[in-house]
């Protein structure tokens, strides 16, 4: 997954692969955020993982806790969420 900010800053790239433990990472630290999925496709679970484990930590490091963040997503089915699925973000961040 690739993302930039409106100011042009690059959010760390996240990789989606099929394997839970890719052989290329054997004995090495994974250099990028990595998540596995059966088809190596982005789905709702992957998108939620990316928001919670990549985007928000980056945003909080860059701007500090408590700063608002607006995420613009297209209409891909992996990006469709109910409001209740993310209402706890403000309390945790």
C-alpha positions in Angstrom: 0.0 0.0 0.0 1.3 3.4 -0.9 0.2 6.7 0.6 1.3 10.3 0.6 0.2 13.3 2.6 -1.3 16.5 1.0 2.1 18.1 1.7 3.9 15.4 -0.3 5.4 13.4 2.6 5.6 9.7 2.0 3.9 7.4 4.5 5.9 4.1 4.9 5.1 1.6 2.2 3.3 -1.5 3.4 3.6 -4.8 1.6 0.8 -7.4 1.3 2.0 -11.0 0.4 0.6 -14.5 0.4 3.0 -16.1 2.7 2.8 -15.7 6.5 6.6 -16.1 6.7 8.2 -15.3 3.4 11.6 -17.1 2.9 13.2 -13.8 1.9 12.8 -12.6 5.5 14.2 -15.8 7.1 16.7 -14.6 9.7 16.3 -11.0 8.7 14.2 -8.2 10.1 11.3 -7.3 7.9 12.3 -3.9 6.4 8.7 -2.8 5.7 5.3 -3.3 7.4 4.2 -6.7 6.1 0.8 -8.4 6.2 -0.2 -11.6 4.6 -3.5 -12.4 2.9 -4.5 -15.6 1.0 -4.6 -13.9 -2.4 -2.2 -11.0 -1.5 -5.1 -8.6 -2.1 -6.2 -5.7 0.0 -9.4 -6.3 1.9 -11.1 -4.6 4.8 -9.0 -6.4 7.4 -5.8 -5.3 5.6 -7.0 -1.8 5.2 -7.9 -1.6 9.0 -4.5 -3.1 9.8 -2.8 -0.5 7.6 -4.7 2.4 9.2 -3.9 1.2 12.8 -0.4 0.0 12.3 1.1 2.1 9.5 -0.8 5.3 8.9 -1.7 6.4 12.4 1.7 5.7 14.0 3.3 7.6 11.1 0.9 10.5 11.6 1.4 10.6 15.4 5.2 10.6 15.0 5.0 13.3 12.4 2.3 15.6 14.0 1.9 14.4 17.6 -1.1 12.8 19.3 -4.4 14.7 19.1 -3.8 16.2 15.6 -6.7 15.5 13.2 -6.1 13.3 10.2 -8.4 13.1 7.1 -8.1 9.9 5.0 -9.5 10.0 1.4 -10.2 6.6 -0.1 -11.8 5.5 -3.3 -14.9 3.3 -3.5 -13.1 0.0 -3.5 -14.9 -2.6 -1.4 -11.8 -2.9 0.8 -12.3 0.8 1.8 -16.0 0.6 2.9 -16.5 0.8 6.6 -19.3 1.8 9.0 -18.7 4.8 11.2 -18.8 2.5 14.3 -15.7 0.6 13.1 -13.5 3.6 13.6 -15.3 5.6 16.4 -12.7 4.3 18.9 -9.7 5.8 17.1 -10.0 9.2 18.8 -10.0 7.5 22.2 -6.9 5.4 21.4 -4.8 8.1 19.6 
